[in-house]
């Protein structure tokens, strides 16, 4: 009676690899439900790439992207901070779309903003999509260099929408074929690349997606004795998958 409970500290959620696509309405339904019922109760939402299966330009009048803009705008209006980091499929998502939703763009990699960082870990938690760490996949890294080149992107965005859509469709088919033949090991992150990356950033905790291998890895860096963590977000093909950070504790949730 009468005793007011302190509300639990609102947490932070991270997602990647939702791969929203018109051909997968069930995934869209789950993601919309997640935004409205889970992300809406959080302080911040981090979208860490490949939220959309493909993106050919902000001028594509897709109903799906407009629905997501509207929900994100509602979240932001309700006080949830939303961030987006491009993945290897939605890297062409631009200022125009982000501004319509009110979402803040994050470069890959970026440190977790201070206001969401637990005490004592300032500058130690970093975010990345993760594809840059798959250094054993030489064929992929070559394509990545081309696609992330700003003059290639400007040329591509200047093409008619129909031509861009045809290119994206062909690229997805090539990717599907490649993924079905390339070895499993090659498509995971390279451990040396991860350590070098974290050395360069001064990171103790790295949060990323891309590999579709949700896990919380913890290991000791050889020679230094220092502990590191790599928190890998899951994809949404069969499950709803996200990482939450509340009261200084990370939890990987699949449901
Ligand atoms: Mn990816």
Boltz pocket constraint, residues with backbone or C-beta under 6 A from the ligand:
constraints:
  - pocket:
      binder: B
      contacts: [[A, 17], [A, 49], [A, 50], [A, 87], [A, 88], [A, 89], [A, 129], [A, 131], [A, 209], [A, 210], [A, 211]]
      max_distance: 6.0
